[in-house]
Amino acid sequence: MIIDMYAAGIAAVFGLLGIGLYGLMTLRNLIKVILSLQIIGKAAVLAVVVAGSISGEIAVAQSMAASVIVADTLVAVIGLALAVQMQRCHGSLDLRTLSMKFHTPPEAENGG
């Protein structure tokens, strides 16, 4: 019975990781990319808790998971604040549009 719970936890970790990586590879909206990173972060937290449960050190795993959640939340807040500023300054959250704006050669901007 316990082995089945560990297998389910590991399967959930790989499922969340796969969903997050798929989102990173396919999405162009900056906010959706940040959400994909959040899903990957949750997969890491779940992996830490499952590993702690398997090793018998659940208290250490829970404290590490709390630290990862705090750091992950800070990254998300900063990323969302930057996304709001990008929307205000450049009028778009599309990563392809933003990358074209930032990688335009200087001679193309001056018309020659």
C-alpha positions in Angstrom: 0.0 0.0 0.0 2.8 2.4 0.9 4.7 1.6 -2.3 1.6 2.5 -4.3 1.4 6.0 -2.6 5.1 6.6 -3.4 4.5 5.6 -7.0 1.5 7.9 -7.2 3.6 10.8 -5.8 6.4 10.2 -8.3 3.9 10.0 -11.1 2.3 13.2 -10.0 5.8 14.9 -9.9 6.5 13.8 -13.5 3.0 14.8 -14.6 3.4 18.3 -13.2 6.9 18.6 -14.6 5.7 17.5 -18.0 2.8 20.0 -18.0 5.1 22.8 -16.9 7.7 22.0 -19.5 5.0 21.7 -22.2 3.7 25.2 -21.2 7.2 26.7 -21.4 7.8 25.3 -24.8 4.5 26.2 -26.4 3.1 29.3 -24.8 4.0 32.9 -25.9 2.1 34.9 -23.3 4.4 36.1 -20.5 1.9 35.5 -17.7 1.2 32.0 -19.0 5.0 31.3 -19.0 5.2 32.5 -15.4 2.3 30.1 -14.5 4.2 27.3 -16.3 7.2 28.1 -14.1 4.9 27.9 -11.0 3.7 24.5 -12.1 7.4 23.3 -12.4 8.1 24.8 -8.9 5.1 22.8 -7.5 6.5 19.7 -9.0 9.8 20.4 -7.2 8.0 20.9 -3.9 6.1 17.7 -4.4 9.3 15.8 -5.2 10.9 17.1 -2.0 8.0 16.0 0.1 7.8 12.6 -1.6 11.6 12.1 -1.1 11.3 13.1 2.5 8.4 10.7 3.0 10.4 7.8 1.4 13.5 8.5 3.5 11.5 9.0 6.7 12.6 12.6 7.2 9.2 14.2 6.6 9.8 17.1 9.0 12.9 18.1 7.1 11.1 17.7 3.8 8.3 19.9 4.9 10.5 22.7 6.1 12.5 22.5 2.8 9.2 22.6 0.9 8.1 25.7 2.8 11.3 27.4 1.9 10.9 26.5 -1.8 7.3 27.8 -1.7 8.4 31.1 -0.3 11.2 31.5 -2.9 8.9 30.4 -5.7 6.3 33.0 -4.6 8.8 35.8 -4.6 9.9 34.8 -8.1 6.3 34.8 -9.3 5.5 38.2 -7.8 8.6 39.8 -9.3 7.9 38.2 -12.7 4.3 39.4 -12.6 5.4 42.9 -11.7 7.8 42.9 -14.6 5.0 41.6 -16.9 2.7 44.5 -15.8 5.5 46.9 -16.6 6.1 45.3 -20.0 2.4 45.6 -20.8 2.4 49.3 -19.8 5.6 50.2 -21.6 5.4 48.1 -24.8 1.7 47.2 -25.0 2.2 43.5 -25.4 2.9 40.4 -23.3 3.6 38.2 -26.4 7.2 37.0 -26.0 7.9 37.0 -29.8 6.7 40.6 -30.2 8.8 41.7 -27.2 11.9 39.9 -28.4 11.5 41.5 -31.9 11.3 44.9 -30.2 14.5 44.3 -28.2 16.5 42.6 -31.0 15.9 45.1 -33.8 19.2 46.3 -35.3 19.9 50.0 -34.9 20.1 50.6 -38.7 16.6 49.1 -39.1 15.2 51.7 -36.6 16.8 54.7 -38.5 15.6 53.5 -41.9 19.0 52.8 -43.4 
